[in-house]
């Protein structure tokens, strides 16, 4: 194959990693320009500009039909690389060592983007027209607010797409589902008083902790999913107090919930606000506000869905050990799939445990293997 090979994948990934697209700036526009440089100038494309050098790209390979088709999705932003002194290889140099490329974004997920690029070019190289259109979507801002995924959720060109591949790192396994994420910020205002007279004040730190203890039992965590385990919740930030001898009048807490599909996020939010009001009614001088920081539902494709069966068949054709699993982190699927209600799989090169890590790396041949799976899928079912 001209493009689905280790040499080409290595070249593309090195180029992408050497572009600094770390949050919070993103700079995805430069990544989009690099991706487009591999394609014919007349390729059908849509560039969605988010401002501040942030862009989302949709490349379309036209089909005999204008409707239907399959879409591949990958994000081009990365998280920050942190303390550079802790990296064995500089995070933006994309150095090769023992068959791996090291650097920020190699696994999460410019490696998946690379597999998508190789797949698209391989399809174009055949000079054949697919039965239905094939889309390759490169999103901005997945790591924070999901600007790109939200734009895709409103992209008219994707309204009839029948199935999705999200090319996040999964160790080349077939991802069937992902947990939802609901992040709440609890802002508690009490009354200041001297540390020796706690009964005069309203201790915001204590009331914040009381809120959490009363809120926990309101969440159904009894259901256990085969692939995702149970719904979890954790305090991830807690701030309050000014001095040891002062009863604190203000505190903030952030709660990270990772949910199964049985959890109704809107009900959880309503219950949290109701509890905040109940506690304020119980204690004069207390005020608790609930702020939603992040709200992404859990999404899943049935294990026995025909789409998953077709993906598994292609994997077996490529001598993959077919392994199905769930993802505990969220992806662009959380914002796209609820809009289009189409079957999807999260399946890409690299180890998901490498995401956000010091010395992040990806096996070069993993990108090639996944590009081969993507290409074979399109060739078998769309050509």
PyMOL commands that set and color helices and strands:
alter all, ss='L'
color gray80, all
select helices_A, chain A and resi 6-17+28-36+84-86+106-125+147-153+156-158+204-216+265-282+306-317+333-340+352-354+364-382
alter helices_A, ss='H'
color red, helices_A
select strands_A, chain A and resi 44-51+54-61+70-75+96-97+100-102+134-139+163-166+174-178+180-189+193-194+232-240+246-247+250-259+287-296+299-300+324-327+343-346+361-363
alter strands_A, ss='S'
color yellow, strands_A
deselect
rebuild
show_as cartoon
